[in-house]
Amino acid sequence: MVKFFLPVFLFVTTVMGDVYQFSELRYTDAIGRYVQLDGEIDFQKDTLEIKYPKIAVDLLYDEDGIVYHKNGKEIELESSQASHMEYYFDILKMLHEGDEDELKSQFKMTKSGALTLLKPTGSVKYYIDKIELTKENKKLKYVKIYLKNSDYITINIHDEIH
C-alpha cells in the first residue's frame, strides 16, 4: 500500500508546487486608496499562479509572460502593465526560492532580526524603492514592496494548502 501512495504523493506535491493562502493590501498613493484582496498563490518550478476567488481573477506567469483571466475570460494587458507585473512576479519567485546569491546580485541586503530589507541595485531600482520581508522556517511569510511612485503592496502569506 505504501508503495502505491508514496509515488502518488510525490507526484501530486511536485505538480501542485507550493500553494499558500495569502492576503494582499495594495495602496495607491495618487488616489489615497487601499484595496484588500485574499487569494491563493502557487509557486511552481517554472510558473507562478495567483488566484483571487472573490473577484474571479486568475493570473498565470510563465516563460511566455502573464495570462490574466477575469470571470473566465482572458484579458489582454497593456505591455507596460504586463512588464511591471512580470518584474513583481520574478521578485516573488526569487524571494520564495530564497536563493541568496541571486538576491545579492540584484539587491543590497540588510537583516535586522527577523526582517530583511532589500534595496534594488539593478534595473528594478527604477520601479521599486525597497522590499521588506520575513521568513519562518525558511518559508516566506511577509513581503512589502515599496514602489517608486509611493504605492506599496503588502503580502501576508498564511497557511500552506495541501
C-alpha positions in Angstrom: 0.0 0.0 0.0 2.8 2.4 0.9 4.5 1.6 -2.5 1.3 3.0 -4.2 0.7 6.1 -2.1 4.3 7.4 -1.8 4.7 7.8 -5.6 1.3 9.4 -5.9 2.1 11.8 -3.0 5.4 12.8 -4.6 3.8 13.3 -8.0 1.0 15.4 -6.6 3.3 17.6 -4.5 5.6 18.1 -7.5 2.8 19.0 -9.8 1.0 21.2 -7.3 4.1 23.2 -6.2 3.9 25.2 -3.0 0.4 26.6 -2.7 -0.4 29.1 0.0 -3.4 31.2 1.1 -2.4 34.9 1.3 -3.8 38.4 1.9 -2.7 41.4 -0.1 -3.1 45.0 0.7 -2.4 47.5 -2.1 -2.0 51.2 -1.5 -2.3 53.6 -4.4 -0.8 57.0 -3.3 -2.2 59.0 -6.3 -5.8 58.5 -5.0 -5.1 57.6 -1.4 -6.9 54.3 -1.7 -6.4 50.9 -0.2 -7.5 47.6 -1.7 -7.6 44.4 0.3 -7.5 41.0 -1.5 -7.4 37.4 -0.5 -6.2 34.6 -2.6 -4.0 31.6 -3.3 -0.5 31.7 -4.7 1.1 28.6 -6.3 4.8 28.6 -6.7 5.9 26.0 -9.2 9.3 25.5 -10.8 8.7 27.4 -14.0 5.4 29.2 -13.2 3.6 31.3 -10.6 -0.1 31.3 -10.4 -2.2 33.7 -8.3 -6.0 33.3 -7.8 -8.3 35.8 -6.3 -11.6 33.8 -6.0 -13.8 36.5 -4.6 -13.2 38.8 -7.6 -12.8 35.9 -10.1 -9.3 36.9 -11.2 -6.6 34.4 -12.1 -3.0 35.3 -13.1 -0.6 32.8 -14.6 3.1 33.8 -15.1 5.5 31.6 -17.1 8.3 32.0 -19.6 5.7 33.3 -22.2 4.6 36.1 -19.9 1.4 36.8 -18.0 -2.0 35.4 -18.7 -4.8 37.3 -17.0 -8.3 35.9 -16.6 -11.3 37.8 -15.2 -14.6 35.9 -14.9 -13.1 33.1 -17.0 -12.3 35.4 -19.9 -8.7 36.2 -21.0 -7.9 39.9 -20.7 -5.0 41.4 -22.7 -2.8 43.6 -20.6 -1.0 46.7 -21.8 2.7 46.0 -22.4 3.9 48.4 -19.7 1.5 46.9 -17.2 2.5 43.4 -18.1 6.2 44.2 -17.9 5.8 45.7 -14.4 3.8 42.7 -13.2 6.5 40.4 -14.6 9.1 42.2 -12.5 7.0 41.7 -9.4 6.3 38.1 -10.2 10.0 37.5 -10.8 10.8 39.0 -7.5 8.1 37.0 -5.7 9.5 33.8 -7.2 13.1 34.8 -6.3 12.1 35.6 -2.7 10.1 32.3 -2.3 13.0 30.3 -3.7 15.4 32.1 -1.3 18.5 31.9 -3.5 20.7 34.4 -1.5 23.3 34.6 -4.3 20.7 35.6 -6.8 19.2 38.1 -4.3 22.6 39.6 -3.6 23.2 40.0 -7.3 20.1 42.3 -7.6 19.7 43.8 -4.1 21.7 45.1 -1.2 20.5 43.0 1.7 20.3 44.2 5.3 19.0 41.9 8.1 17.6 43.2 11.4 16.2 40.4 13.5 13.6 38.5 11.5 13.2 41.4 9.0 15.2 41.5 5.8 15.5 44.8 3.8 16.3 44.7 0.1 17.4 47.7 -1.8 17.5 47.1 -5.6 20.8 47.7 -7.4 19.9 46.7 -11.0 17.2 48.0 -13.4 14.5 47.1 -10.9 15.5 50.2 -8.9 13.6 52.3 -11.4 10.3 50.7 -10.3 11.0 49.5 -6.7 12.3 51.6 -3.9 12.8 48.8 -1.4 11.4 45.5 -0.2 10.8 44.2 3.4 10.4 40.5 4.0 10.2 38.0 6.8 10.5 34.2 6.7 9.7 31.5 9.2 11.5 28.2 8.9 12.9 29.4 5.5 9.4 30.0 4.2 8.3 33.4 3.0 5.6 34.9 5.3 5.6 38.6 4.7 6.6 40.9 1.8 6.1 44.6 1.5 7.1 46.1 -1.8 7.6 49.9 -1.9 7.2 51.3 -5.4 8.9 54.4 -6.7 5.6 56.2 -7.2 4.9 55.9 -3.4 2.5 53.0 -3.8 3.1 49.8 -1.9 2.0 46.2 -1.9 1.9 44.2 1.3 1.5 40.4 1.1 1.0 38.2 4.2 1.4 34.5 3.3 -0.8 32.3 5.5 -1.2 28.5 5.6 0.1 26.2 3.0 -2.6 24.3 1.2 -2.2 20.5 0.9 
